[in-house]
Amino acid sequence: MTRKNGFTLIELLTTMSIAAILVTMAVPGLKSFTLNSRQTAGINELVSGMHLARNTAITMNTRVTMCASENGQSCQAVSWDKGWIAFTDKNSDQNVDADETIIRSAGSVEGLTINSGLYSDFLMYRPNGRVMRATVGQNSGVFTSCDYRGAEHAKAIFLDLSGRPRVSSSYAGGMSLSCS
């Protein structure tokens, strides 16, 4: 008797059942992975923009402003998750003028909110690399990034007086972040 190559119906159903069980177990993990990746990408984009703005301010000996921008061309009264720009700001007026250059822009990140109390409208790097909120003085502050999962999965960018950003999932001392 010759043996035919192939699967029996029982073997096929067993294999399909195992595959279905594995897929249903993997999908929730994949969704969490996707959300974490999206949040990390949004945070990293903003942090790299801050590094570039700070380095440009130092190397070009000029002020560089970063602000929220939905259109990628000018500062706008929107939240940072709608997009942002970084530009040389020779006259420190937080507006992109004809003789000023946009050095970086980023668009929105779907499903992510990025807010900052102190830097709700703009932040500026001085030629020494220090960050400031207004044209006088220096300020440290925080940007908080959240998605629909809430504060448990929040991340924050902390800016110290030197202007260097630091990413963390909690405040100093381990206190939880807030998404409000």
C-alpha positions as a printed NumPy array, in Angstrom:
array([[ 0.   ,  0.   ,  0.   ],
       [ 1.384,  3.404, -0.947],
       [ 1.275,  6.254,  1.531],
       [-0.049,  9.584,  0.278],
       [ 1.6  , 12.796,  1.434],
       [-0.649, 15.365,  3.098],
       [-2.559, 16.115,  6.269],
       [-5.624, 14.449,  7.637],
       [-8.604, 16.566,  8.597],
       [-7.893, 15.988, 12.302],
       [-4.257, 17.112, 11.948],
       [-5.338, 20.235, 10.066],
       [-8.006, 21.154, 12.659],
       [-5.563, 20.585, 15.528],
       [-2.934, 22.81 , 13.895],
       [-5.487, 25.541, 13.159],
       [-6.758, 25.427, 16.768],
       [-3.262, 25.824, 18.172],
       [-2.549, 28.699, 15.761],
       [-5.799, 30.45 , 16.774],
       [-4.937, 30.139, 20.477],
       [-1.446, 31.553, 19.901],
       [-2.797, 34.495, 17.885],
       [-5.376, 35.414, 20.558],
       [-2.629, 35.39 , 23.178],
       [-0.253, 37.504, 21.061],
       [-2.659, 40.269, 19.926],
       [-2.972, 42.102, 23.304],
       [ 0.809, 42.089, 23.679],
       [ 1.195, 43.41 , 20.162],
       [-1.219, 46.273, 20.864],
       [ 0.711, 47.256, 23.987],
       [ 3.97 , 47.017, 22.048],
       [ 2.557, 49.294, 19.327],
       [ 1.351, 51.898, 21.855],
       [ 4.689, 51.866, 23.699],
       [ 6.58 , 52.206, 20.407],
       [ 4.404, 55.128, 19.295],
       [ 4.928, 56.926, 22.602],
       [ 8.67 , 56.291, 22.567],
       [ 8.925, 57.578, 19.   ],
       [ 7.058, 60.787, 19.895],
       [ 9.215, 61.394, 22.967],
       [12.449, 60.624, 21.114],
       [11.498, 62.984, 18.286],
       [10.968, 65.848, 20.743],
       [14.133, 65.04 , 22.716],
       [16.261, 64.913, 19.56 ],
       [14.74 , 68.25 , 18.527],
       [15.748, 69.694, 21.894],
       [19.296, 68.385, 21.483],
       [19.501, 69.871, 17.986],
       [18.069, 73.214, 19.126],
       [20.52 , 73.391, 22.033],
       [23.505, 72.438, 19.863],
       [22.491, 74.94 , 17.182],
       [22.169, 77.712, 19.771],
       [25.669, 76.961, 21.057],
       [27.434, 76.462, 17.715],
       [25.759, 79.399, 15.949],
       [25.902, 81.643, 19.043],
       [22.24 , 82.576, 18.65 ],
       [18.923, 81.962, 20.335],
       [16.854, 79.025, 19.126],
       [13.147, 78.801, 19.87 ],
       [11.028, 75.658, 19.956],
       [ 7.264, 76.008, 19.869],
       [ 4.12 , 74.04 , 19.146],
       [ 3.107, 74.221, 15.501],
       [ 0.453, 72.365, 13.571],
       [ 1.487, 73.796, 10.187],
       [ 5.272, 73.37 , 10.596],
       [ 5.897, 76.996,  9.572],
       [ 4.996, 79.199, 12.545],
       [ 4.31 , 79.067, 16.274],
       [ 0.673, 78.356, 17.052],
       [-1.466, 78.146, 20.166],
       [-1.814, 74.343, 20.028],
       [-0.472, 71.563, 22.222],
       [ 2.952, 70.079, 21.511],
       [ 1.446, 66.778, 20.335],
       [ 0.021, 68.566, 17.259],
       [ 3.573, 69.152, 16.051],
       [ 6.401, 71.578, 16.727],
       [ 9.194, 73.566, 15.112],
       [12.678, 74.687, 16.16 ],
       [14.121, 77.791, 14.53 ],
       [16.85 , 80.381, 14.943],
       [15.264, 83.358, 16.676],
       [17.695, 86.262, 16.332],
       [15.298, 88.867, 17.737],
       [13.79 , 86.57 , 20.421],
       [10.212, 87.315, 19.359],
       [ 9.061, 83.67 , 19.085],
       [ 8.08 , 84.253, 15.43 ],
       [ 9.792, 82.84 , 12.344],
       [10.993, 85.919, 10.455],
       [12.402, 86.091,  6.918],
       [16.031, 86.052,  8.114],
       [15.474, 83.13 , 10.521],
       [15.745, 79.448,  9.662],
       [13.542, 76.537, 10.695],
       [16.076, 73.892, 11.682],
       [13.626, 71.111, 12.542],
       [ 9.919, 70.405, 12.475],
       [ 7.804, 67.433, 13.484],
       [ 4.185, 66.524, 12.888],
       [ 1.631, 65.071, 15.241],
       [ 1.812, 61.609, 16.743],
       [-1.516, 59.778, 16.603],
       [-3.081, 58.944, 19.967],
       [-0.499, 60.811, 22.045],
       [-0.774, 63.978, 24.113],
       [ 2.3  , 66.029, 24.994],
       [ 1.781, 68.921, 27.381],
       [ 3.905, 71.259, 29.438],
       [ 2.742, 73.74 , 32.029],
       [ 5.765, 76.035, 31.952],
       [ 6.52 , 75.598, 28.256],
       [ 2.939, 75.542, 26.999],
       [ 3.707, 77.993, 24.188],
       [ 7.499, 77.985, 23.65 ],
       [10.952, 77.375, 25.066],
       [14.135, 79.116, 24.021],
       [17.771, 78.042, 24.082],
       [20.316, 80.776, 24.681],
       [23.775, 80.819, 23.037],
       [25.237, 79.213, 26.186],
       [22.835, 76.255, 25.81 ],
       [20.688, 77.117, 28.777],
       [16.948, 76.916, 28.39 ],
       [14.63 , 79.741, 29.27 ],
       [10.934, 80.343, 29.195],
       [10.953, 84.104, 28.856],
       [13.552, 86.461, 27.424],
       [14.871, 87.042, 30.936],
       [15.78 , 84.367, 33.419],
       [16.26 , 80.639, 33.177],
       [13.741, 77.964, 33.925],
       [13.62 , 74.22 , 34.297],
       [10.435, 72.373, 33.421],
       [ 8.735, 69.199, 32.29 ],
       [ 6.85 , 67.873, 29.255],
       [ 4.424, 65.023, 29.972],
       [ 3.427, 62.456, 27.356],
       [ 0.292, 60.332, 27.787],
       [-1.973, 58.13 , 25.718],
       [-5.435, 56.744, 26.5  ],
       [-3.937, 54.293, 29.028],
       [-3.377, 57.179, 31.46 ],
       [-0.732, 58.102, 34.008],
       [ 0.389, 54.51 , 34.581],
       [ 2.067, 54.572, 31.151],
       [ 3.042, 58.261, 31.124],
       [ 6.546, 59.442, 30.285],
       [ 8.098, 62.827, 30.927],
       [10.909, 64.93 , 29.517],
       [12.627, 66.928, 32.24 ],
       [14.616, 70.013, 31.253],
       [17.117, 71.288, 33.776],
       [18.73 , 74.728, 33.774],
       [21.521, 73.502, 31.495],
       [18.916, 72.75 , 28.808],
       [19.651, 69.046, 28.635],
       [16.516, 66.884, 28.365],
       [16.114, 63.727, 30.446],
       [13.333, 61.156, 29.943],
       [11.745, 59.359, 32.893],
       [ 8.559, 57.528, 33.837],
       [ 8.362, 59.175, 37.283],
       [ 9.239, 62.36 , 39.115],
       [12.341, 62.523, 41.302],
       [11.837, 60.359, 44.364],
       [ 9.63 , 57.913, 42.448],
       [ 6.456, 60.016, 42.539],
       [ 4.027, 59.046, 39.749],
       [ 3.45 , 61.277, 36.741],
       [ 0.085, 62.887, 36.093],
       [-1.723, 63.199, 32.763],
       [-3.826, 66.234, 33.692]])
